[in-house]
């Protein structure tokens, strides 16, 4: 009975990880997938301390002048054990397991540090867009302070950053989440919808 129960739970967990309305029959591959996921999560929890994350910057170009005027911040994970891990795998895992707040903190520090160099080397008004998880907006009370502190540490103005959020933020937006967004906007930070039209609004 214990073995059947364990197999049923593994199948249920696997079905849940694949999205809603899934039916999965247990097979040995599910057990391997569960072990792999546990190992990846263990590596992910240690990745910040091991300095395994990298920031890539996707340029945003003025089509009239051809000049690079902004860039989008993209976090990547180069694990010593797993190699390069797709953001499509580690970001949802970080959100499900509470690691996303640590990643956001790391990314904001890296982006603000690099932005100082971009403003010196490219343009004094250079701006960065930073993707923020809905979980940070909805449940991280210190998001505004976290952003403001990183900007102050690098002597950057609030309009240096654009906070990118997905449509999902507004589906279950409570008063706290809306207050955080309004506070960010009132402080002069830009707000942008990321991947607009590819999800719910489509």
PLY file of the C-alpha trace (Angstrom):
ply
format ascii 1.0
element vertex 202
property float x
property float y
property float z
element edge 201
property int vertex1
property int vertex2
end_header
0.00 0.00 0.00
2.84 2.42 0.90
4.49 1.88 -2.49
1.22 2.49 -4.36
0.59 5.64 -2.31
4.09 6.95 -3.02
3.68 6.27 -6.75
0.29 8.01 -6.74
1.76 11.06 -5.01
4.63 11.21 -7.49
2.18 11.03 -10.39
0.02 13.75 -8.81
3.02 16.03 -8.24
4.21 15.49 -11.79
0.74 16.24 -13.16
0.58 19.45 -11.12
3.97 20.57 -12.44
2.71 20.17 -16.01
-0.20 22.56 -15.54
-3.87 22.33 -14.71
-6.29 19.58 -15.76
-3.66 16.88 -16.25
-4.05 13.13 -15.82
-0.84 11.16 -15.37
-0.35 7.42 -14.85
2.71 6.52 -12.82
5.73 5.11 -14.64
9.43 4.90 -13.70
10.22 8.00 -15.78
8.15 10.07 -13.37
10.31 8.93 -10.46
13.45 9.90 -12.38
11.91 13.29 -13.25
11.11 13.83 -9.56
14.71 12.99 -8.56
16.06 15.32 -11.26
13.77 18.12 -10.11
14.84 17.65 -6.47
18.50 17.79 -7.51
17.94 20.92 -9.63
16.15 22.62 -6.73
19.03 21.75 -4.41
21.49 23.28 -6.89
19.25 26.33 -7.37
19.12 27.03 -3.64
22.94 27.23 -3.60
23.40 29.05 -6.91
23.49 32.63 -5.56
26.09 31.75 -2.92
28.16 30.00 -5.60
27.93 33.06 -7.90
26.49 31.00 -10.77
24.11 33.59 -12.20
24.89 35.79 -15.18
23.14 38.88 -16.53
22.63 39.26 -20.27
21.47 42.57 -21.70
19.15 42.65 -24.70
19.58 46.02 -26.44
16.65 48.29 -27.26
17.41 50.38 -30.34
16.05 53.76 -31.47
14.88 52.93 -35.02
15.39 56.51 -36.18
19.00 56.95 -35.08
20.05 53.31 -34.76
21.47 54.08 -31.30
21.17 51.66 -28.38
19.19 53.69 -25.84
18.02 51.04 -23.38
18.41 47.36 -22.58
16.40 44.59 -20.99
17.99 42.67 -18.14
17.90 38.87 -18.56
19.06 36.52 -15.81
20.78 33.26 -16.79
21.97 30.34 -14.69
25.25 28.60 -15.51
25.28 25.79 -12.96
28.57 24.05 -12.19
26.72 20.74 -11.95
24.01 21.15 -14.63
25.53 23.57 -17.13
23.34 26.28 -18.66
19.78 25.87 -17.38
16.88 27.34 -19.34
15.05 30.22 -17.61
11.86 28.38 -18.59
12.91 25.70 -16.11
14.55 27.51 -13.22
12.33 30.62 -12.98
9.06 28.65 -12.42
10.92 26.39 -9.98
12.23 29.44 -8.10
8.71 30.87 -7.93
7.17 27.61 -6.68
9.78 27.17 -3.96
10.31 30.69 -2.64
13.75 31.21 -4.19
12.53 33.95 -6.55
12.93 36.76 -3.98
16.62 35.94 -3.62
17.04 35.97 -7.41
15.29 39.34 -7.66
17.60 40.80 -5.03
20.68 39.52 -6.87
19.45 40.75 -10.25
18.64 44.26 -8.99
22.12 44.56 -7.49
23.77 43.40 -10.71
21.61 45.60 -12.95
22.21 48.79 -10.94
25.95 48.10 -10.74
26.21 47.57 -14.51
23.96 50.53 -15.29
26.58 52.89 -13.87
29.05 51.63 -16.50
26.47 51.80 -19.30
25.74 55.43 -18.46
29.44 56.24 -18.52
30.24 54.31 -21.71
27.05 54.60 -23.81
24.80 57.48 -22.72
24.18 59.34 -19.43
20.45 58.71 -19.77
20.76 54.97 -20.48
17.91 52.96 -18.94
17.49 49.32 -17.96
14.31 47.22 -17.84
14.17 44.60 -15.10
11.68 41.73 -15.02
9.97 41.37 -11.66
8.04 38.24 -10.71
4.34 38.63 -9.80
5.28 36.97 -6.50
7.63 39.86 -5.72
4.94 42.40 -6.52
2.18 40.63 -4.63
3.97 39.28 -1.60
7.33 40.99 -1.14
6.66 43.97 1.14
10.21 45.22 0.72
10.22 45.39 -3.11
10.02 49.20 -3.20
12.76 49.55 -0.57
14.88 46.94 -2.34
14.76 48.86 -5.62
15.26 52.27 -4.01
18.21 51.10 -1.91
20.03 49.63 -4.92
19.55 52.83 -6.92
20.79 54.99 -4.03
23.85 52.82 -3.49
24.91 53.48 -7.09
23.80 57.16 -7.02
21.22 56.50 -9.74
17.94 58.35 -10.19
14.66 56.45 -9.97
13.97 56.90 -13.68
17.03 54.74 -14.40
14.93 51.59 -14.17
11.78 50.28 -15.81
10.03 47.53 -13.86
8.60 44.92 -16.23
5.66 42.87 -15.02
3.40 40.35 -16.73
-0.35 40.53 -17.18
-0.76 37.91 -14.47
-0.01 40.55 -11.82
-3.39 42.13 -12.48
-5.47 38.95 -12.41
-5.27 38.45 -8.67
-4.02 41.91 -7.80
-4.93 42.82 -4.23
-4.75 46.23 -2.62
-1.16 45.61 -1.49
0.03 44.73 -5.00
-1.69 47.72 -6.55
-0.26 49.94 -3.82
3.26 48.71 -4.58
2.84 49.43 -8.31
1.44 52.89 -7.60
4.29 53.59 -5.18
6.89 52.62 -7.78
5.24 54.85 -10.37
4.96 57.76 -7.94
8.70 57.49 -7.27
9.42 57.97 -10.97
10.22 54.40 -11.97
8.88 53.21 -15.28
6.35 50.37 -15.43
5.94 48.16 -18.48
3.92 45.06 -19.39
6.18 42.20 -20.42
5.08 39.72 -23.12
1.82 41.61 -23.58
-0.65 39.75 -25.81
1.06 36.36 -25.49
-0.87 35.26 -22.41
-4.24 36.15 -20.98
-5.07 39.16 -23.16
-4.56 37.14 -26.36
0 1
1 2
2 3
3 4
4 5
5 6
6 7
7 8
8 9
9 10
10 11
11 12
12 13
13 14
14 15
15 16
16 17
17 18
18 19
19 20
20 21
21 22
22 23
23 24
24 25
25 26
26 27
27 28
28 29
29 30
30 31
31 32
32 33
33 34
34 35
35 36
36 37
37 38
38 39
39 40
40 41
41 42
42 43
43 44
44 45
45 46
46 47
47 48
48 49
49 50
50 51
51 52
52 53
53 54
54 55
55 56
56 57
57 58
58 59
59 60
60 61
61 62
62 63
63 64
64 65
65 66
66 67
67 68
68 69
69 70
70 71
71 72
72 73
73 74
74 75
75 76
76 77
77 78
78 79
79 80
80 81
81 82
82 83
83 84
84 85
85 86
86 87
87 88
88 89
89 90
90 91
91 92
92 93
93 94
94 95
95 96
96 97
97 98
98 99
99 100
100 101
101 102
102 103
103 104
104 105
105 106
106 107
107 108
108 109
109 110
110 111
111 112
112 113
113 114
114 115
115 116
116 117
117 118
118 119
119 120
120 121
121 122
122 123
123 124
124 125
125 126
126 127
127 128
128 129
129 130
130 131
131 132
132 133
133 134
134 135
135 136
136 137
137 138
138 139
139 140
140 141
141 142
142 143
143 144
144 145
145 146
146 147
147 148
148 149
149 150
150 151
151 152
152 153
153 154
154 155
155 156
156 157
157 158
158 159
159 160
160 161
161 162
162 163
163 164
164 165
165 166
166 167
167 168
168 169
169 170
170 171
171 172
172 173
173 174
174 175
175 176
176 177
177 178
178 179
179 180
180 181
181 182
182 183
183 184
184 185
185 186
186 187
187 188
188 189
189 190
190 191
191 192
192 193
193 194
194 195
195 196
196 197
197 198
198 199
199 200
200 201
